[in-house]
């Protein structure tokens, strides 16, 4: 065993001992996993963390919170499921979040990151729609744009702009037929 492996295993062992003493029994109590399975999973998570093989980001929290979050996910996957009837009647066990310590009940960063990503996507979609709307109006006479894009009656637009209704109708028809044929904008 070389020096780097020894330090990694020592760091993992120290982290494992600290976390095992604090919360392992509680995790085994709320899951269908045995205490040995909980210990093995916790030790594996500590080894991965000490070796740098996990997705831990120190900007998002401490290593303890990260490993406890992974344990929470493991426990959630293995905890006994309650039926819908038991939940409605109130005969089920109290939720796991009430049995875990407050440090694990804090809302995760995932929800905030997902909300930010979703907001950015929605903004990009709005910007793209606005840009395509502006591009579709480029080079189009105002009177034709009012009729085709703003749903204004031909007679109203002709009256407001002092245009001949027949010529305005003809320009609108040309613009619509040009778009239907895949051509450019008629003006």
C-alpha positions, 0 to 999 in steps of 0.5 A: 500500500503506497502513501497516497492510498494510506492517507485516502483510507485513513481519511475515509476511516476517520470520516466513516467513524465520525458519521457512524457514531452520529447517525448510522443507527438512525438510518437503519431504524427508518429503512428496510436495510440492515445495520450492516448494509448501512455501515457498508454503504456509509463506508463505501461513500466515505471511501469514494469521497476520500478518493475524490471519486464522487460528485462532491462540490465544496461550494454546495456544502460540507462533506458530511452533508454530502455523504448524509444526503447520499445516505438519505437517498439510499434510505429513501429508496429502501424504506418501506412504502406505505399504501395510499389508503394508509396515508389517507387514514393516517395509519402510516409511520411518521414521514422519514423527514420527521425522524432525521436530524434537522441538518438533513431536513434542510432543503437541498441545493438541487431545487434551487439549481433546477429552478434557475435552469428552468428559468434560464430556459424559459427566458431563452424561449421568450427571447427566441420567440421575440426575435422570430416575431421581429424577424417576421415583421422585417421589411413588411409595410406597417399597414400589411403587418397590422392586418396580418400580425395584429388582426386589424381589419383592412378597412380600419387600417386603410382609414387610419393610414389613408390607404386604398382598401383594394390596394391594401387587400392586394398587398396582404394577399401578396404577402400571404401567398409569398409566405405560403409559397416559401418566398420572401416577404411581399411588400 
